[in-house]
Amino acid sequence: MSDLQQALSAGVPVKIARDVYNRVRYGAEAPKSDELIWIRPRDVTDWYKPDPANGAPKFRRRHSGLVASGDWDRSRTPFGGHIKLDSIRAHFEGGVPWQDTPLFAFMLDQLAEKGRVDSCLSREDLIARYDRLDRIYEEAQRTRTLRPHGSVNETRREHGGILVHIARDGTPLRDGGGMHRFAIAYVLDLPRVPAQLGVIHSDAFKSGVLQELRRPPE
């Protein structure tokens, strides 16, 4: 995929326009699309639950940096079992080989159905992907943090990282991508890890919570 195709796929033109709008409306401290923020994984207690009929739109990475009012942030579901979280816990805490986890079986099914999943085209690609996760886990365990996704993968800002929306009270709500990295951080109970800013509630922005989320770990 060319750089132009990647930019269009990531919604960069729309994001740039949003950045300009935010800067004009909210000033120098305005949220930025794909912005890097820092969260404590165990502070995440809920998933954002899209419910368009009741004012909770389906948000995607391309909505990163959007300031939204209303009650969308009240639509959530408790953060409980998840195939990626459960499988990562089984692998790292229980010593279960990746190939024996429900996640690996699910990914193989997706690969057979779609021909490509998470940039993997074959079983060998999946094995290599989970070998890389082992290395990420080992580094995170040693350093007690994760390196920003953007600095490792050379993406625009933190695009592709752990996606979280920010509710009116500053609570991070999980949604969408970055689940592998988030699950590793959650299992290790890391103090603060990098994340991609999704949508932020207008009340949260007004309260200044973004300033704290922007502060990197010491």
Salt bridges, closest charged atoms under 4 A:
ASP19 OD2 - ARG156 NH2 3.27
ASP19 OD2 - ARG157 NH1 2.94
GLU29 OE1 - ARG214 NH1 3.27
ASP34 OD1 - LYS15 NZ 2.74
ASP34 OD2 - ARG156 NH1 2.76
ASP34 OD1 - HIS159 ND1 3.63
GLU35 OE2 - ARG214 NE 2.35
ASP43 OD1 - ARG40 NH1 3.47
ASP46 OD2 - ARG76 NH1 3.61
ASP71 OD1 - ARG74 NE 3.45
ASP71 OD1 - ARG168 NH2 2.95
ASP73 OD1 - ARG168 NH2 2.73
ASP73 OD1 - HIS201 NE2 3.83
GLU93 OE1 - ARG89 NE 3.51
ASP118 OD2 - ARG129 NH2 3.45
ASP134 OD1 - HIS91 NE2 2.86
GLU139 OE2 - ARG147 NE 2.91
ASP175 OD2 - HIS165 NE2 2.79
ASP189 OD1 - ARG40 NH2 3.38
ASP203 OD2 - HIS201 ND1 3.99
GLU212 OE2 - ARG215 NH2 2.74
GLU218 OE2 - ARG215 NH1 3.81
